[in-house]
Amino acid sequence: MIIGYATITLMLYSPSSLKEKRQIIKSILSKIRTNLNVSCAEVGLNDKWQLAQIGVATISNDKKIVDTQINSVINIIERDGRAEIVDIFVNTI
């Protein structure tokens, strides 16, 4: 069993309030959940309206599948265009 998880820090330029930030993050997380079989949530930087930190976790019996899932999450965020990835921490166990 392989468990893969990632912490992704995002910079958001358009929101001018925490409410706008939450709407953007909620939309991005919804896209990830709809397209991929992974768990994801906002896990940090909750009080910063231009920064967000999301956590993603997936499990499989093949490391290639885990890596592909996490890379797909990163691609969804990059294609969305509302947030810039400033830091990624990925680990598999």
N, CA, C and O atoms as CSV, one atom per row, in Angstrom:
chain,resi,resn,atom,element,x,y,z
A,1,MET,N,N,0.847,-1.174,0.000
A,1,MET,CA,C,0.000,0.000,0.000
A,1,MET,C,C,0.894,1.239,0.000
A,1,MET,O,O,1.805,1.370,0.818
A,2,ILE,N,N,0.611,2.141,-0.934
A,2,ILE,CA,C,1.358,3.393,-1.057
A,2,ILE,C,C,0.408,4.551,-0.756
A,2,ILE,O,O,-0.673,4.654,-1.336
A,3,ILE,N,N,0.829,5.409,0.152
A,3,ILE,CA,C,0.059,6.607,0.487
A,3,ILE,C,C,0.849,7.807,-0.013
A,3,ILE,O,O,2.028,7.962,0.304
A,4,GLY,N,N,0.198,8.644,-0.788
A,4,GLY,CA,C,0.831,9.864,-1.272
A,4,GLY,C,C,0.086,11.072,-0.759
A,4,GLY,O,O,-1.145,11.102,-0.748
A,5,TYR,N,N,0.839,12.063,-0.334
A,5,TYR,CA,C,0.190,13.290,0.116
A,5,TYR,C,C,1.026,14.486,-0.298
A,5,TYR,O,O,2.239,14.392,-0.488
A,6,ALA,N,N,0.343,15.613,-0.433
A,6,ALA,CA,C,1.004,16.845,-0.850
A,6,ALA,C,C,0.404,18.017,-0.099
A,6,ALA,O,O,-0.787,18.040,0.209
A,7,THR,N,N,1.249,18.980,0.185
A,7,THR,CA,C,0.816,20.261,0.719
A,7,THR,C,C,1.202,21.296,-0.328
A,7,THR,O,O,2.375,21.428,-0.679
A,8,ILE,N,N,0.215,22.026,-0.822
A,8,ILE,CA,C,0.429,22.980,-1.902
A,8,ILE,C,C,0.063,24.372,-1.393
A,8,ILE,O,O,-1.058,24.604,-0.940
A,9,THR,N,N,1.019,25.290,-1.474
A,9,THR,CA,C,0.784,26.673,-1.065
A,9,THR,C,C,0.486,27.494,-2.303
A,9,THR,O,O,1.210,27.435,-3.296
A,10,LEU,N,N,-0.595,28.264,-2.229
A,10,LEU,CA,C,-1.049,29.046,-3.372
A,10,LEU,C,C,-1.039,30.530,-3.060
A,10,LEU,O,O,-1.279,30.946,-1.926
A,11,MET,N,N,-0.753,31.330,-4.097
A,11,MET,CA,C,-0.875,32.784,-4.012
A,11,MET,C,C,-2.065,33.172,-4.875
A,11,MET,O,O,-2.146,32.803,-6.047
A,12,LEU,N,N,-2.986,33.920,-4.280
A,12,LEU,CA,C,-4.174,34.392,-4.997
A,12,LEU,C,C,-4.083,35.906,-5.119
A,12,LEU,O,O,-3.908,36.605,-4.121
A,13,TYR,N,N,-4.201,36.408,-6.336
A,13,TYR,CA,C,-4.042,37.844,-6.559
A,13,TYR,C,C,-5.365,38.594,-6.630
A,13,TYR,O,O,-5.406,39.789,-6.338
A,14,SER,N,N,-6.447,37.922,-7.011
A,14,SER,CA,C,-7.705,38.630,-7.242
A,14,SER,C,C,-8.557,38.896,-6.005
A,14,SER,O,O,-9.259,39.907,-5.994
A,15,PRO,N,N,-8.547,38.063,-4.963
A,15,PRO,CA,C,-9.479,38.333,-3.863
A,15,PRO,C,C,-9.081,39.557,-3.039
A,15,PRO,O,O,-7.904,39.835,-2.810
A,16,SER,N,N,-10.120,40.273,-2.605
A,16,SER,CA,C,-9.875,41.413,-1.725
A,16,SER,C,C,-10.458,41.166,-0.341
A,16,SER,O,O,-10.480,42.063,0.502
A,17,SER,N,N,-10.933,39.939,-0.111
A,17,SER,CA,C,-11.465,39.588,1.205
A,17,SER,C,C,-11.334,38.086,1.411
A,17,SER,O,O,-11.092,37.334,0.467
A,18,LEU,N,N,-11.497,37.665,2.656
A,18,LEU,CA,C,-11.456,36.232,2.963
A,18,LEU,C,C,-12.625,35.496,2.314
A,18,LEU,O,O,-12.497,34.328,1.945
A,19,LYS,N,N,-13.755,36.168,2.174
A,19,LYS,CA,C,-14.918,35.550,1.541
A,19,LYS,C,C,-14.622,35.210,0.080
A,19,LYS,O,O,-14.960,34.119,-0.380
A,20,GLU,N,N,-14.000,36.125,-0.645
A,20,GLU,CA,C,-13.632,35.867,-2.044
A,20,GLU,C,C,-12.602,34.749,-2.137
A,20,GLU,O,O,-12.663,33.906,-3.032
A,21,LYS,N,N,-11.655,34.754,-1.203
A,21,LYS,CA,C,-10.641,33.692,-1.186
A,21,LYS,C,C,-11.311,32.333,-0.993
A,21,LYS,O,O,-10.995,31.381,-1.706
A,22,ARG,N,N,-12.228,32.238,-0.042
A,22,ARG,CA,C,-12.911,30.968,0.232
A,22,ARG,C,C,-13.685,30.474,-0.980
A,22,ARG,O,O,-13.727,29.271,-1.238
A,23,GLN,N,N,-14.299,31.390,-1.727
A,23,GLN,CA,C,-15.043,31.003,-2.923
A,23,GLN,C,C,-14.112,30.398,-3.974
A,23,GLN,O,O,-14.446,29.394,-4.602
A,24,ILE,N,N,-12.953,31.010,-4.159
A,24,ILE,CA,C,-11.988,30.506,-5.140
A,24,ILE,C,C,-11.459,29.146,-4.713
A,24,ILE,O,O,-11.428,28.213,-5.515
A,25,ILE,N,N,-11.042,29.023,-3.451
A,25,ILE,CA,C,-10.493,27.758,-2.950
A,25,ILE,C,C,-11.550,26.659,-3.001
A,25,ILE,O,O,-11.252,25.529,-3.387
A,26,LYS,N,N,-12.774,26.983,-2.617
A,26,LYS,CA,C,-13.851,25.997,-2.665
A,26,LYS,C,C,-14.070,25.506,-4.097
A,26,LYS,O,O,-14.287,24.315,-4.319
A,27,SER,N,N,-14.015,26.407,-5.051
A,27,SER,CA,C,-14.183,26.043,-6.455
A,27,SER,C,C,-13.051,25.147,-6.944
A,27,SER,O,O,-13.299,24.156,-7.630
A,28,ILE,N,N,-11.820,25.484,-6.601
A,28,ILE,CA,C,-10.661,24.674,-7.008
A,28,ILE,C,C,-10.742,23.284,-6.385
A,28,ILE,O,O,-10.517,22.287,-7.071
A,29,LEU,N,N,-11.061,23.207,-5.098
A,29,LEU,CA,C,-11.177,21.909,-4.430
A,29,LEU,C,C,-12.299,21.072,-5.048
A,29,LEU,O,O,-12.171,19.855,-5.177
A,30,SER,N,N,-13.380,21.718,-5.423
A,30,SER,CA,C,-14.484,21.011,-6.064
A,30,SER,C,C,-14.061,20.421,-7.406
A,30,SER,O,O,-14.423,19.289,-7.727
A,31,LYS,N,N,-13.296,21.181,-8.190
A,31,LYS,CA,C,-12.776,20.672,-9.470
A,31,LYS,C,C,-11.881,19.456,-9.260
A,31,LYS,O,O,-11.960,18.475,-9.999
A,32,ILE,N,N,-11.032,19.537,-8.244
A,32,ILE,CA,C,-10.130,18.418,-7.954
A,32,ILE,C,C,-10.926,17.181,-7.578
A,32,ILE,O,O,-10.668,16.094,-8.096
A,33,ARG,N,N,-11.894,17.338,-6.677
A,33,ARG,CA,C,-12.705,16.193,-6.228
A,33,ARG,C,C,-13.537,15.603,-7.360
A,33,ARG,O,O,-13.729,14.389,-7.424
A,34,THR,N,N,-14.030,16.455,-8.250
A,34,THR,CA,C,-14.859,15.994,-9.367
A,34,THR,C,C,-14.056,15.168,-10.362
A,34,THR,O,O,-14.541,14.162,-10.880
A,35,ASN,N,N,-12.826,15.597,-10.628
A,35,ASN,CA,C,-12.021,14.966,-11.674
A,35,ASN,C,C,-11.132,13.832,-11.187
A,35,ASN,O,O,-10.739,12.975,-11.978
A,36,LEU,N,N,-10.813,13.813,-9.908
A,36,LEU,CA,C,-9.858,12.826,-9.399
A,36,LEU,C,C,-10.392,12.153,-8.141
A,36,LEU,O,O,-11.209,12.723,-7.418
A,37,ASN,N,N,-9.935,10.970,-7.895
A,37,ASN,CA,C,-10.328,10.230,-6.700
A,37,ASN,C,C,-9.291,10.477,-5.598
A,37,ASN,O,O,-8.539,9.578,-5.220
A,38,VAL,N,N,-9.271,11.710,-5.096
A,38,VAL,CA,C,-8.346,12.088,-4.032
A,38,VAL,C,C,-9.115,12.841,-2.953
A,38,VAL,O,O,-10.206,13.358,-3.197
A,39,SER,N,N,-8.542,12.895,-1.778
A,39,SER,CA,C,-9.079,13.720,-0.696
A,39,SER,C,C,-8.318,15.027,-0.679
A,39,SER,O,O,-7.098,15.041,-0.839
A,40,CYS,N,N,-9.030,16.128,-0.486
A,40,CYS,CA,C,-8.359,17.423,-0.451
A,40,CYS,C,C,-9.137,18.391,0.429
A,40,CYS,O,O,-10.353,18.283,0.583
A,41,ALA,N,N,-8.401,19.340,1.002
A,41,ALA,CA,C,-9.008,20.335,1.885
A,41,ALA,C,C,-8.043,21.501,2.058
A,41,ALA,O,O,-6.840,21.367,1.832
A,42,GLU,N,N,-8.589,22.647,2.462
A,42,GLU,CA,C,-7.733,23.760,2.842
A,42,GLU,C,C,-7.202,23.449,4.233
A,42,GLU,O,O,-7.983,23.219,5.157
A,43,VAL,N,N,-5.877,23.441,4.391
A,43,VAL,CA,C,-5.276,22.989,5.645
A,43,VAL,C,C,-4.467,24.054,6.374
A,43,VAL,O,O,-4.008,23.817,7.491
A,44,GLY,N,N,-4.288,25.204,5.773
A,44,GLY,CA,C,-3.489,26.217,6.446
A,44,GLY,C,C,-3.662,27.590,5.832
A,44,GLY,O,O,-4.313,27.753,4.800
A,45,LEU,N,N,-3.069,28.569,6.483
A,45,LEU,CA,C,-3.105,29.963,6.054
A,45,LEU,C,C,-4.540,30.464,5.916
A,45,LEU,O,O,-4.855,31.223,4.999
A,46,ASN,N,N,-5.395,30.037,6.825
A,46,ASN,CA,C,-6.815,30.378,6.745
A,46,ASN,C,C,-7.106,31.859,6.958
A,46,ASN,O,O,-8.124,32.357,6.478
A,47,ASP,N,N,-6.234,32.570,7.666
A,47,ASP,CA,C,-6.490,33.969,7.959
A,47,ASP,C,C,-5.816,34.925,6.975
A,47,ASP,O,O,-5.928,36.142,7.130
A,48,LYS,N,N,-5.132,34.406,5.984
A,48,LYS,CA,C,-4.475,35.236,4.964
A,48,LYS,C,C,-5.345,35.244,3.716
A,48,LYS,O,O,-5.652,34.176,3.185
A,49,TRP,N,N,-5.755,36.413,3.228
A,49,TRP,CA,C,-6.670,36.456,2.095
A,49,TRP,C,C,-5.980,36.337,0.746
A,49,TRP,O,O,-6.663,36.186,-0.267
A,50,GLN,N,N,-4.649,36.400,0.689
A,50,GLN,CA,C,-3.947,36.207,-0.579
A,50,GLN,C,C,-3.167,34.899,-0.632
A,50,GLN,O,O,-2.615,34.555,-1.678
A,51,LEU,N,N,-3.112,34.173,0.463
A,51,LEU,CA,C,-2.404,32.901,0.502
A,51,LEU,C,C,-3.358,31.791,0.945
A,51,LEU,O,O,-4.270,32.007,1.743
A,52,ALA,N,N,-3.119,30.612,0.406
A,52,ALA,CA,C,-3.905,29.445,0.813
A,52,ALA,C,C,-2.988,28.230,0.809
A,52,ALA,O,O,-2.005,28.178,0.069
A,53,GLN,N,N,-3.316,27.281,1.625
A,53,GLN,CA,C,-2.557,26.029,1.662
A,53,GLN,C,C,-3.562,24.888,1.630
A,53,GLN,O,O,-4.443,24.789,2.484
A,54,ILE,N,N,-3.411,24.024,0.621
A,54,ILE,CA,C,-4.309,22.887,0.521
A,54,ILE,C,C,-3.522,21.596,0.693
A,54,ILE,O,O,-2.346,21.503,0.341
A,55,GLY,N,N,-4.200,20.623,1.237
A,55,GLY,CA,C,-3.610,19.300,1.410
A,55,GLY,C,C,-4.347,18.307,0.530
A,55,GLY,O,O,-5.566,18.378,0.374
A,56,VAL,N,N,-3.587,17.377,-0.043
A,56,VAL,CA,C,-4.144,16.361,-0.929
A,56,VAL,C,C,-3.590,15.009,-0.494
A,56,VAL,O,O,-2.405,14.885,-0.186
A,57,ALA,N,N,-4.452,13.999,-0.471
A,57,ALA,CA,C,-3.997,12.653,-0.117
A,57,ALA,C,C,-4.646,11.634,-1.045
A,57,ALA,O,O,-5.805,11.772,-1.438
A,58,THR,N,N,-3.864,10.604,-1.387
A,58,THR,CA,C,-4.369,9.514,-2.210
A,58,THR,C,C,-3.682,8.217,-1.796
A,58,THR,O,O,-2.615,8.235,-1.182
A,59,ILE,N,N,-4.293,7.118,-2.133
A,59,ILE,CA,C,-3.752,5.819,-1.749
A,59,ILE,C,C,-3.928,4.844,-2.912
A,59,ILE,O,O,-4.928,4.886,-3.628
A,60,SER,N,N,-2.945,3.973,-3.085
A,60,SER,CA,C,-2.998,2.975,-4.154
A,60,SER,C,C,-1.999,1.871,-3.827
A,60,SER,O,O,-1.251,1.953,-2.852
A,61,ASN,N,N,-2.006,0.845,-4.659
A,61,ASN,CA,C,-1.004,-0.201,-4.498
A,61,ASN,C,C,0.158,-0.009,-5.471
A,61,ASN,O,O,1.068,-0.836,-5.527
A,62,ASP,N,N,0.124,1.100,-6.246
A,62,ASP,CA,C,1.156,1.376,-7.242
A,62,ASP,C,C,1.642,2.815,-7.096
A,62,ASP,O,O,0.844,3.751,-7.142
A,63,LYS,N,N,2.938,2.990,-6.923
A,63,LYS,CA,C,3.509,4.332,-6.754
A,63,LYS,C,C,3.276,5.212,-7.975
A,63,LYS,O,O,3.098,6.422,-7.834
A,64,LYS,N,N,3.273,4.626,-9.175
A,64,LYS,CA,C,3.042,5.410,-10.390
A,64,LYS,C,C,1.654,6.055,-10.370
A,64,LYS,O,O,1.492,7.203,-10.783
A,65,ILE,N,N,0.673,5.324,-9.897
A,65,ILE,CA,C,-0.683,5.866,-9.832
A,65,ILE,C,C,-0.750,7.014,-8.835
A,65,ILE,O,O,-1.373,8.040,-9.109
A,66,VAL,N,N,-0.122,6.849,-7.697
A,66,VAL,CA,C,-0.097,7.903,-6.681
A,66,VAL,C,C,0.575,9.152,-7.244
A,66,VAL,O,O,0.051,10.256,-7.097
A,67,ASP,N,N,1.726,8.989,-7.885
A,67,ASP,CA,C,2.433,10.135,-8.475
A,67,ASP,C,C,1.590,10.809,-9.559
A,67,ASP,O,O,1.552,12.036,-9.645
A,68,THR,N,N,0.923,10.014,-10.376
A,68,THR,CA,C,0.080,10.556,-11.436
A,68,THR,C,C,-1.083,11.363,-10.858
A,68,THR,O,O,-1.411,12.434,-11.369
A,69,GLN,N,N,-1.701,10.856,-9.803
A,69,GLN,CA,C,-2.813,11.562,-9.166
A,69,GLN,C,C,-2.366,12.921,-8.628
A,69,GLN,O,O,-3.044,13.928,-8.833
A,70,ILE,N,N,-1.231,12.946,-7.943
A,70,ILE,CA,C,-0.755,14.206,-7.368
A,70,ILE,C,C,-0.354,15.181,-8.467
A,70,ILE,O,O,-0.627,16.376,-8.358
A,71,ASN,N,N,0.285,14.694,-9.518
A,71,ASN,CA,C,0.624,15.560,-10.650
A,71,ASN,C,C,-0.629,16.088,-11.339
A,71,ASN,O,O,-0.634,17.223,-11.815
A,72,SER,N,N,-1.672,15.299,-11.399
A,72,SER,CA,C,-2.931,15.747,-11.988
A,72,SER,C,C,-3.562,16.862,-11.158
A,72,SER,O,O,-4.135,17.801,-11.711
A,73,VAL,N,N,-3.460,16.762,-9.843
A,73,VAL,CA,C,-3.950,17.839,-8.971
A,73,VAL,C,C,-3.209,19.134,-9.276
A,73,VAL,O,O,-3.827,20.191,-9.409
A,74,ILE,N,N,-1.899,19.053,-9.384
A,74,ILE,CA,C,-1.089,20.238,-9.687
A,74,ILE,C,C,-1.486,20.823,-11.034
A,74,ILE,O,O,-1.580,22.042,-11.172
A,75,ASN,N,N,-1.722,19.970,-12.029
A,75,ASN,CA,C,-2.134,20.448,-13.353
A,75,ASN,C,C,-3.487,21.145,-13.303
A,75,ASN,O,O,-3.672,22.169,-13.961
A,76,ILE,N,N,-4.434,20.614,-12.539
A,76,ILE,CA,C,-5.751,21.253,-12.418
A,76,ILE,C,C,-5.613,22.649,-11.829
A,76,ILE,O,O,-6.250,23.589,-12.305
A,77,ILE,N,N,-4.791,22.792,-10.802
A,77,ILE,CA,C,-4.591,24.103,-10.169
A,77,ILE,C,C,-3.941,25.069,-11.151
A,77,ILE,O,O,-4.359,26.222,-11.257
A,78,GLU,N,N,-2.925,24.609,-11.868
A,78,GLU,CA,C,-2.235,25.482,-12.819
A,78,GLU,C,C,-3.152,25.908,-13.963
A,78,GLU,O,O,-3.106,27.061,-14.393
A,79,ARG,N,N,-3.984,24.992,-14.460
A,79,ARG,CA,C,-4.896,25.320,-15.566
A,79,ARG,C,C,-6.012,26.266,-15.125
A,79,ARG,O,O,-6.533,27.030,-15.937
A,80,ASP,N,N,-6.375,26.219,-13.860
A,80,ASP,CA,C,-7.454,27.066,-13.353
A,80,ASP,C,C,-7.126,28.550,-13.533
A,80,ASP,O,O,-7.991,29.332,-13.928
A,81,GLY,N,N,-5.896,28.936,-13.250
A,81,GLY,CA,C,-5.452,30.296,-13.500
A,81,GLY,C,C,-5.750,31.319,-12.422
A,81,GLY,O,O,-5.252,32.442,-12.502
A,82,ARG,N,N,-6.535,30.982,-11.425
A,82,ARG,CA,C,-6.856,31.951,-10.373
A,82,ARG,C,C,-5.860,31.936,-9.234
A,82,ARG,O,O,-5.875,32.823,-8.381
A,83,ALA,N,N,-4.989,30.929,-9.213
A,83,ALA,CA,C,-4.013,30.803,-8.135
A,83,ALA,C,C,-2.672,30.382,-8.721
A,83,ALA,O,O,-2.601,29.591,-9.662
A,84,GLU,N,N,-1.622,30.928,-8.145
A,84,GLU,CA,C,-0.264,30.558,-8.543
A,84,GLU,C,C,0.332,29.671,-7.451
A,84,GLU,O,O,0.264,29.993,-6.265
A,85,ILE,N,N,0.914,28.556,-7.870
A,85,ILE,CA,C,1.559,27.661,-6.913
A,85,ILE,C,C,2.909,28.252,-6.536
A,85,ILE,O,O,3.754,28.501,-7.396
A,86,VAL,N,N,3.102,28.475,-5.229
A,86,VAL,CA,C,4.372,29.037,-4.770
A,86,VAL,C,C,5.228,28.008,-4.039
A,86,VAL,O,O,6.436,28.201,-3.897
A,87,ASP,N,N,4.616,26.909,-3.570
A,87,ASP,CA,C,5.390,25.881,-2.889
A,87,ASP,C,C,4.617,24.564,-2.935
A,87,ASP,O,O,3.395,24.536,-2.794
A,88,ILE,N,N,5.358,23.481,-3.134
A,88,ILE,CA,C,4.759,22.146,-3.140
A,88,ILE,C,C,5.647,21.224,-2.303
A,88,ILE,O,O,6.865,21.178,-2.481
A,89,PHE,N,N,5.016,20.500,-1.396
A,89,PHE,CA,C,5.710,19.459,-0.651
A,89,PHE,C,C,4.971,18.148,-0.934
A,89,PHE,O,O,3.784,18.026,-0.631
A,90,VAL,N,N,5.660,17.184,-1.505
A,90,VAL,CA,C,5.061,15.895,-1.849
A,90,VAL,C,C,5.831,14.795,-1.137
A,90,VAL,O,O,7.059,14.828,-1.064
A,91,ASN,N,N,5.097,13.817,-0.611
A,91,ASN,CA,C,5.731,12.696,0.058
A,91,ASN,C,C,4.901,11.448,-0.188
A,91,ASN,O,O,3.676,11.514,-0.298
A,92,THR,N,N,5.578,10.313,-0.272
A,92,THR,CA,C,4.888,9.021,-0.358
A,92,THR,C,C,5.455,8.109,0.701
A,92,THR,O,O,6.654,8.123,0.978
A,93,ILE,N,N,4.584,7.320,1.289
A,93,ILE,CA,C,5.023,6.355,2.300
A,93,ILE,C,C,4.383,5.009,2.018
A,93,ILE,O,O,4.618,4.048,2.752
